[in-house]
Amino acid sequence: MTERFDCHHCEDSLFGRKYVLREEQPYCVACFDALFASTCEECGKLIGCDCKDLSYKDRHWHEACFHCSRCRGSLVDKPFAAKEDQLLCTDCYSQEYSSRCQECKKSIMPGTRKMEYKGSSWHETCFICHRCQQPIGTKSFIPKDSENFCVPCYERQYALQCVQCKKPITTGGVTYREQPWHRECFVCTACKKPLSGQRFTSRDEFAYCLGCFCDLYAKKCAGCANPISGLGGTKYISFEERQWHNDCFNCKKCSLSLVGRGFLTERDDILCPDCGKDI
C-alpha cells in the first residue's frame, strides 16, 4: 500500500502538486500562503511563496513594490534610508532631510560619518583646522571667529604667553601689571605659594603674599613686636622712628589707650600723664 503524502493543514494529497516545507512539515501552496505569507506594505496583498519577500524591520514588500516613497525608484539592492515609516533612496533623503556641510555646502549623505558642533555639521574630511588644513577628527579644537583650529595652531596664532614660563595660556590665567600669567605661575616671590584668589601686595614690582611681605618689610610694633602691615586700612601710631598698632599704643603702667591723648616717654616706655607725674 502506497504511503500518503498530504498537506499538514488541509490534509489534501500533495502528490503531483507544488508544496512548501515549513519546520519539516509539508503545506500546499494555498495553505502556506494563508497561514504564513506576509502582507505587502505597499499593495496590501499577500506575498506568496512564489514571490520574493523583501523585509525591513518586520515590514515586508513584494520586490516590485519595494521602491522610494518619493521618486518611486526601485530600492532593490540599493542603499536607502527610513524616515517616519517611509523608505527613501539616498538622493531623495539627502534632498529632503540631510544636513549641509558647513564647509563644502554639499549634502551629508545618510550613513556617512559627520562632525557636529553647535548646530552646524561637516563631512569628516571637511572638518579641518583653518590654519594647518589637517582633519581635526575627534581631537580637541578651539573655535574662533567662525573658524575652527586644532589646539597647537590656536596656541601658535592666538594664545597669550605667560610672562613667567613663556608658554601659551589656553584657559584661565591672571593679569598682573597688564601682563598675562598662568594661575600656577603667579606665585609669591618669597614662599612660592600661588597668589591667584589671595590678597597680596608688591614691592619693587615683585608680588608677595601678605605673610611674606610683613616678615620681610613691615615695621615691628614697639608694643607687641608683631609686624605692622599697613594694609587693608590698618591704623598705627608713629613716634620718633617707632610704631605701634592702635591697640598696642597704651600706657605701660595702667594700660590706658593713649590714641588721641597726650603721653610721656620714659626710655622705651610710654605713659599717660597721670602715671608719668612722678618721672
C-alpha positions in Angstrom: 0.0 0.0 0.0 1.4 3.4 -1.0 2.2 5.8 1.9 0.1 9.0 1.9 1.8 12.5 1.4 -0.8 15.1 2.5 -0.8 18.8 3.3 -0.1 19.2 7.0 -3.0 21.7 7.3 -5.8 20.8 4.9 -4.7 17.1 4.5 -5.2 17.2 0.8 -2.9 14.9 -1.1 0.3 16.6 -2.4 1.2 14.0 -5.0 1.9 15.8 -8.3 1.4 19.2 -6.6 3.7 22.1 -5.5 4.2 22.2 -1.8 6.3 24.1 0.7 8.2 22.7 3.7 8.0 24.6 7.0 9.5 23.2 10.1 9.8 19.8 8.2 6.1 19.8 7.6 4.7 20.0 4.0 2.0 22.5 3.1 0.1 23.0 -0.2 0.7 26.5 -1.6 -2.7 27.8 -0.7 -2.4 26.8 2.9 1.1 28.0 3.2 0.1 31.5 1.8 -3.0 31.6 4.0 -1.1 30.7 7.2 2.4 32.1 6.8 2.6 34.6 3.9 3.4 38.3 4.9 1.2 41.2 3.7 3.0 43.7 1.4 3.2 47.2 3.0 2.7 48.8 -0.4 -0.1 47.0 -2.1 -1.7 45.2 0.8 -1.7 41.8 -0.9 -0.1 38.6 0.3 3.4 37.9 -0.7 3.0 34.3 -1.9 5.7 31.6 -1.7 6.3 32.0 -5.4 7.3 35.7 -4.9 10.4 37.3 -3.4 9.7 38.7 0.1 11.8 41.8 0.9 11.7 42.8 4.6 13.0 45.7 6.8 12.2 46.0 10.5 9.4 43.5 10.5 7.8 45.1 7.4 7.5 43.2 4.1 7.2 44.1 0.4 6.9 42.5 -3.0 10.1 43.0 -5.0 8.1 45.2 -7.4 6.6 47.2 -4.5 9.9 48.0 -2.8 10.6 51.5 -4.0 11.3 55.0 -2.9 8.3 56.8 -1.4 9.2 60.0 -3.2 10.7 59.3 -6.6 9.2 55.7 -6.9 12.6 54.3 -8.0 13.3 50.7 -7.0 15.3 50.2 -3.8 16.1 46.6 -4.6 19.9 46.0 -3.8 20.3 49.8 -3.3 21.1 51.8 -0.1 18.1 53.6 1.4 17.0 55.5 4.5 13.8 55.4 6.6 12.0 58.5 7.7 8.7 58.4 9.5 7.8 54.9 8.2 8.7 56.0 4.6 11.6 54.5 2.7 13.6 56.9 0.6 16.6 56.5 -1.8 19.7 58.3 -0.6 19.3 61.1 -3.2 15.7 61.9 -2.1 16.6 61.6 1.6 19.6 63.9 1.3 17.5 66.5 -0.6 14.7 66.3 1.9 16.4 65.7 5.3 20.2 65.6 5.2 22.1 68.4 6.8 24.5 70.5 4.7 28.2 70.6 5.2 29.3 73.9 6.7 32.5 73.8 4.6 31.6 72.5 1.2 27.8 73.2 1.4 27.0 69.7 -0.1 24.6 67.3 1.5 25.9 64.9 4.1 24.6 61.5 2.8 22.9 59.0 5.2 25.4 56.5 6.6 28.4 58.8 6.1 30.3 60.0 9.2 29.8 63.6 10.1 31.0 66.0 12.7 28.6 68.3 14.6 29.2 71.4 16.7 26.7 74.0 18.0 24.1 73.1 15.4 26.5 73.0 12.4 27.6 69.9 10.5 30.6 68.9 8.5 31.8 65.9 6.4 34.5 64.3 8.4 37.0 65.2 5.7 35.8 68.8 5.7 36.2 69.4 9.4 39.7 70.7 9.3 41.9 73.2 11.1 41.7 76.6 9.5 45.4 77.2 9.8 47.1 73.8 9.0 44.3 72.4 7.0 44.6 69.0 8.7 41.5 67.0 9.7 40.5 67.6 13.3 38.6 64.4 13.7 38.0 63.6 17.4 40.9 65.7 18.6 40.4 68.8 20.8 39.8 72.1 18.9 39.2 75.7 19.7 36.6 77.9 17.7 37.4 81.5 16.9 35.7 84.0 14.6 33.6 81.2 12.9 36.7 79.2 12.2 38.0 76.0 14.0 41.6 75.5 15.0 43.5 72.5 16.3 45.0 73.3 19.7 48.6 73.6 18.6 47.7 76.0 15.8 45.5 78.1 18.0 48.2 78.4 20.6 50.8 79.5 18.0 48.5 82.1 16.4 46.3 83.5 19.2 47.2 82.4 22.8 48.9 84.8 25.1 52.2 83.7 26.6 52.8 83.6 30.3 55.3 86.2 31.5 56.9 83.6 33.8 57.2 80.3 31.8 56.7 81.7 28.3 54.2 79.0 27.4 50.7 79.7 25.9 47.8 80.4 28.2 44.8 78.4 26.8 42.4 78.5 29.8 42.0 80.8 32.7 45.1 82.8 33.6 45.5 86.1 35.5 46.7 89.6 34.7 49.1 91.5 36.9 50.6 94.8 35.9 48.9 94.4 32.5 50.8 91.2 31.8 49.4 87.6 31.5 50.3 84.8 33.8 49.2 81.2 34.3 47.5 80.8 37.6 50.0 78.3 38.7 52.9 80.6 37.7 51.6 83.7 39.6 53.2 83.0 43.0 54.7 84.8 45.9 58.3 85.9 45.2 59.4 84.6 48.6 57.5 81.4 49.5 56.3 80.5 46.0 52.7 79.9 47.1 50.0 80.7 44.5 48.6 84.2 44.8 45.6 83.8 42.5 42.5 84.5 44.5 44.5 85.6 47.5 45.3 89.0 49.0 48.8 90.1 48.1 50.9 93.2 47.7 54.1 94.2 45.8 57.5 95.8 46.4 59.9 96.7 43.6 57.5 95.2 41.1 57.7 91.8 42.8 54.5 90.2 44.2 54.3 88.9 47.8 51.7 87.2 49.9 50.8 89.3 53.0 52.7 87.0 55.3 56.0 87.2 53.5 55.6 90.9 52.9 55.1 91.6 56.6 58.0 89.3 57.6 60.4 90.9 55.1 59.4 94.5 55.0 56.8 95.6 57.6 57.9 97.6 60.6 57.5 95.9 64.0 55.2 97.2 66.7 57.0 98.6 69.7 54.3 97.1 71.9 53.7 93.5 70.7 56.7 93.1 68.3 54.4 91.8 65.6 54.6 93.3 62.0 52.5 96.4 61.2 51.4 95.7 57.6 49.6 99.0 57.0 47.4 97.0 54.5 43.6 96.9 54.4 43.2 100.1 56.4 45.3 99.0 59.4 45.9 102.0 61.7 49.1 102.6 63.6 50.9 105.3 65.6 54.3 106.5 64.7 56.6 108.4 67.1 60.4 109.0 66.9 61.0 106.1 64.4 58.9 103.7 66.5 55.5 102.4 65.5 52.6 100.8 67.4 49.4 99.2 66.4 46.5 101.4 67.5 45.5 98.7 70.0 49.0 98.5 71.4 49.5 102.2 72.0 48.8 102.0 75.7 50.2 103.3 78.9 52.9 101.0 80.2 51.7 101.2 83.7 47.9 101.4 83.7 47.3 100.2 80.1 45.1 103.2 79.3 44.8 103.7 75.5 46.8 106.8 74.5 45.4 107.1 71.0 44.5 110.7 70.5 45.7 111.6 74.0 48.8 113.3 75.4 51.6 111.0 76.7 55.0 111.0 78.2 58.0 108.8 77.5 60.4 107.1 79.9 63.2 105.5 77.9 61.4 102.9 75.7 58.1 103.2 77.6 55.1 105.4 77.0 53.0 106.6 79.9 49.7 108.5 80.4 50.1 112.0 82.1 48.8 110.6 85.4 51.3 107.7 85.5 54.1 110.0 84.3 53.7 112.6 87.1 56.5 111.2 89.3 59.1 110.9 86.5 
